[in-house]
Amino acid sequence: MEEDLKIMNMGSESIVLKVICLCNNEEFADHDEYVYSIRKANNYDYNEKYFILLTPNSSIHLKVALKVPNYYKRIELRGSISISVKHIEGEVEVPITSFNHVPRITCEKELFSE
């Protein structure tokens, strides 16, 4: 599952952006894969952090992705996207949430080995 994120530089100077996408759930703190990640729209290199140079009057199109972990209890997956500009104090933090749903598969057929 992916959502679009478009960032525009409407200024007259080039800027360097830092975009971080993190999952805030304690249950996945030691998870070996990303729960939330971002990628540039033109490639499939997922990461949790990107540094982007935006020239004046240009934009970047990103995709925010959710990789549902193998966790069989229904849980809210809380995260955030943090966007900051180099040499400028502060950041914009956008909360993101989703729910996992890993279906249980049951087989009604009996298996026999001879």
C-alpha positions as CSV (number, residue, x, y, z in Angstrom):
1,M,0.0,0.0,0.0
2,E,1.4,3.4,-1.0
3,E,0.3,7.0,-0.7
4,D,1.6,10.0,-2.7
5,L,3.6,12.9,-1.2
6,K,4.6,15.9,-3.3
7,I,7.0,18.5,-1.9
8,M,7.5,21.8,-3.8
9,N,10.2,24.5,-3.6
10,M,8.4,27.7,-4.4
11,G,11.3,29.8,-3.4
12,S,14.1,31.4,-5.4
13,E,17.0,29.4,-3.9
14,S,17.9,25.7,-3.9
15,I,17.2,23.8,-0.7
16,V,18.2,20.5,0.8
17,L,15.4,18.6,2.4
18,K,15.6,15.8,4.9
19,V,12.6,13.5,4.8
20,I,12.3,10.7,7.4
21,C,9.5,8.2,7.6
22,L,9.3,6.2,10.9
23,C,7.0,3.8,12.7
24,N,6.3,4.8,16.3
25,N,5.0,1.5,17.6
26,E,7.1,0.0,20.5
27,E,6.2,-3.5,19.2
28,F,8.3,-3.0,16.1
29,A,11.3,-1.2,17.6
30,D,13.6,-4.2,17.0
31,H,11.9,-5.2,13.7
32,D,14.5,-6.0,11.0
33,E,12.5,-4.4,8.2
34,Y,10.8,-1.0,7.7
35,V,7.2,-0.8,8.6
36,Y,6.8,2.7,7.0
37,S,9.2,3.8,4.3
38,I,9.5,6.2,1.4
39,R,10.8,6.0,-2.1
40,K,11.2,8.4,-5.0
41,A,8.3,7.9,-7.5
42,N,10.6,7.0,-10.3
43,N,12.4,4.1,-8.6
44,Y,11.8,1.3,-6.1
45,D,14.6,2.0,-3.6
46,Y,12.7,2.0,-0.3
47,N,14.3,3.7,2.7
48,E,13.3,5.5,5.9
49,K,15.4,8.6,5.2
50,Y,16.1,10.7,2.1
51,F,18.1,13.8,1.5
52,I,16.9,15.7,-1.5
53,L,18.2,18.8,-3.4
54,L,15.3,20.9,-4.7
55,T,16.1,23.6,-7.2
56,P,14.0,26.8,-7.3
57,N,10.4,26.3,-8.5
58,S,10.7,22.5,-8.6
59,S,9.1,19.6,-6.9
60,I,9.7,16.0,-5.9
61,H,7.1,13.2,-6.0
62,L,7.5,10.6,-3.2
63,K,5.6,7.5,-2.3
64,V,5.0,6.6,1.4
65,A,4.8,2.8,1.7
66,L,3.5,0.5,4.4
67,K,4.9,-3.0,4.7
68,V,2.5,-4.8,7.1
69,P,4.6,-6.8,9.6
70,N,3.6,-10.4,10.4
71,Y,1.7,-9.5,13.5
72,Y,-1.6,-11.4,14.0
73,K,-3.3,-9.1,16.4
74,R,-5.2,-6.1,15.0
75,I,-3.1,-3.1,15.9
76,E,-2.9,0.6,14.9
77,L,0.4,1.3,13.1
78,R,1.4,4.8,14.2
79,G,4.1,6.7,12.4
80,S,5.2,10.1,11.2
81,I,6.8,11.8,8.3
82,S,9.3,14.4,9.3
83,I,10.4,17.1,6.8
84,S,13.1,19.6,7.5
85,V,15.2,22.0,5.5
86,K,19.0,22.3,5.9
87,H,20.1,25.5,7.7
88,I,16.6,26.3,8.8
89,E,15.3,25.6,12.3
90,G,12.3,23.5,12.9
91,E,10.5,20.7,11.0
92,V,7.1,19.7,9.8
93,E,5.9,16.5,11.3
94,V,2.9,14.7,9.6
95,P,1.3,11.9,11.6
96,I,0.4,8.7,9.6
97,T,-1.7,5.8,10.8
98,S,-2.9,2.5,9.4
99,F,-4.2,-0.8,10.6
100,N,-2.7,-4.2,9.9
101,H,-4.8,-7.1,8.7
102,V,-3.1,-10.4,8.3
103,P,-5.7,-13.0,7.3
104,R,-5.9,-16.4,9.0
105,I,-6.0,-19.1,6.4
106,T,-7.7,-22.3,7.4
107,C,-7.8,-25.4,5.3
108,E,-10.9,-27.6,5.6
109,K,-9.3,-30.5,3.8
110,E,-7.5,-33.2,5.8
111,L,-4.0,-34.1,4.7
112,F,-2.9,-37.8,4.8
113,S,0.5,-39.3,4.2
114,E,0.9,-43.0,3.4
